[in-house]
Amino acid sequence: MNDRPTGNYEDRIADLERRVRLLEGSTGSDESPSADESAGTASPGTAGSIGYQGAVSLYGNVSWTIDYDAAATLGLDASSIAGVLDALGSPARLAIVRTLLRGPATAAELQEATDLSSPGRLYHHLRTLSAAHIVEQQSRNRYHIPPAKVVPLLVLSLAAADVAEEL
């Protein structure tokens, strides 16, 4: 079963359309899924499969499962992947993400939690995280991590710690 966070109707319709495109792609269509479409479950191929899952209760309950063809993973858009990794590659931005994984926060709360010296530095980092589709602005001065990104971000952190031999 592929548990996904529920969202508004537009999000749910977009997810259904993405799934249909993935199914059509797996029946021999010449169209290959885009990086956005690849966020769903794909059939494992002869190279094996890679996946992750999680059920998290930080500032809401989120479940996520993904299983993806290992060889196809190597064909995903490198610039999109590098953009996310680059955005998370700063200790200050990682501190912002870790704070927001615990729940939404205002800019003042983020500045205090991350010890950034100025609001300008904070907004610079927030723009980078927003451009990488990691952080969203909820209201004028309040930020959050979309529920669908919670488990993937925690897995990225765990995987990075594993690669750094911190586990």
N, C-alpha and C positions, 0 to 999 in steps of 0.2 A: 504494500500500500504506500502511496506517495503522499504523505501528509504535507500540506502547505498552509501557511498562514492565510486566514481569510482576510479579504480587503474589500474595498468598495467595488461596485459593479464594473467600472472601467477596468480595474486591475484584474478582476476575475475573467472578464471577457477577453482581455489581452492574453491572459494565461491560457485560456481555452484555444484561442486562435494560434498561439505558439505551439501548443500540443498538436493541433491538427496539422500544422506545417511540418512538424517533426514526423508525424505518422505518414504523411504524404511523401516525405523525403525517404523514409525507410522502405517504401514500396517501389523504389526504382526511379523515382522522379529525378530529373537532372538538377533540380534545385537543391542546393545544400543549405542547411540551416546556418543563420548568422550566429555570431557570438552570443547575442541576446537570446536567440532561440535555443542555443545549446545548454541553457540553464536547466533544462528538464532532464528526464531520464532517457538514456539511449541504450540500445541493445549492446551488450558486450560483444566484441569481435574476437578474432583469432589471437590478437595480441593480449587479450585479457581485459579486465575492467578495473577502473579506479572509482572510488566512491567515498562518501562520508555521510554521516547522519548525526542528528542531535535532537534532544528534547530539552529545552532550556526554560527556566523560570527566573528571569532577572527582573525585568519590569513588565512582564507579561509572559504568557505561555506561548512558546514557539517550537514547532517540530519541523524538521527538514530532513529529507532523504534524497540523495542523488547517486546514481550509478552511471558511469560514462565509459565508453570504449577507450581503452588506454592509448591506442594508436591515434584515434581521432583527437584526443587531448593535445597531442603534439601539433595538430593542425589548427588549433584555435588562434584567433587574432592576437599576435604577439604585442601589438601596440596597446590594446585594451588591457591585457594582463600586466604589462609593464607599467601602465598608468596607475593601476590599483596598487601594485607593489611599491612603486615610487611614492605614492601618496602615503602609504603606511610605513615607509622607510625612515621617517623622521621621528625621533623620540617625542617631540612635542605633539605631533599629529597622532602618534600611537597613544599618548596620554589622553588626548581629546576623545579618541575612539573608545578607550577603556572606560572613561568617565561616562560616555553616552551609552555604552552597553549596559550600564547599571540603571539607566533611565534618562529621559529628556532633561535638558538643562538649559539655563539661560546663558548668555554670553558672559555675564559677570560670574556665574557659578563655574563656568569652564575656565575662565581666566584664573580664578582662585584655585581650582583643583589642579591646574597644570602649571602653576607658578610662572606663567608668561608675563613678561615685564610690561607689556602695553597692549591695549585693545587692538591696535593696528597689527601686531604680530598674530594675535588670536584670529582676527578676521582673514589675514593672509592664509593661515593654515586651514580655516574653515572653508575658504574658497577652493583650495586644493582638494580637500576631502569631498566637497560637493561636486566638483568637476569629475571626480573619479566615481561618482554615484555611491559614495559610502555614507555620507551625512546629508540629511535634508533639513531645511528650515521649516519648523512647524508653524510658527507665527513670527511676528516682527523680530523678536529677539530670543526665540526659543528653538533649540535644535534637537534632533533625535536621529537614531539609526532606524531605518525601515525594518519592520519585523522579518522580512524575507532575507535580510542581510546579516542578522544576528548570528546564526549558526555558521554560515560561511566565514565570517570574520573571526569567530572564535577558533574555527578549524585552521584558518591561516596562521593565527597566533600560535596554536599548538604545533602545527607543522614547522613553522620557523624555529620554534624552540627545539624541536626534534632534530632538525638539520644542524642547529647550533650546538647540538649535544648537551642541551640543558635538561633533558628529561631523564 
